[in-house]
Amino acid sequence: MWDVNALSAAVLRTLKAYRLSEADARDVCQDAWLELLRAPGALRDEAKLGAWLTTTARRRALRMITRNRRETPRPLPDEETTPEAEVVRAERDRALWAAVDRLPDSHRRMMRLLAYRPELSYAQLAGELDISPASVGRLRRRCLDRLRRTLEKSGWA
């Protein structure tokens, strides 16, 4: 009878050359054994079982590699991309911009510049807001504090 463990170990050693993950290599090895069980007539000489399994596993490994190259990997969804998280994010964004709209004009302009043009330096922000560069930091801090208080009053901590 066959020494399944020894033959499987030999097939797995051969599959290392294909740089499959251990899980994929084990799957390929198992598929080779399953193919033998599904088509027992495929093996004509029992003395050549090891060679037959190795050849079958190599072919399956090549198919797996080819298939994996053709497939475009899709990122796994994380907690941030669930429908529930999207609804919460949309509601949070709506509340944020509603709060920004309630700010004084100079604060609204500052918040929009910070949100949509984050690459601007303090000097550039000062030019856009028509204030001195030395005042940008204080105005920014006052805007953010007022926005935080407005959001907290609305229930957003």
GICORTA-V521780 format. One record per pair of residues at least 24 apart in sequence whose C-alpha atoms are under 7 Angstrom apart, sorted by the first residue. I is the first residue (numbers start at 0). J is the second residue. If there is no record, write none. Layout:
{{I	J} {I	J}}
This chain:
{{6	49} {10	52} {10	53} {14	57} {27	56} {27	59} {27	60} {28	56} {31	55} {31	56} {98	146} {98	149} {98	150} {99	146} {106	142} {109	139}}
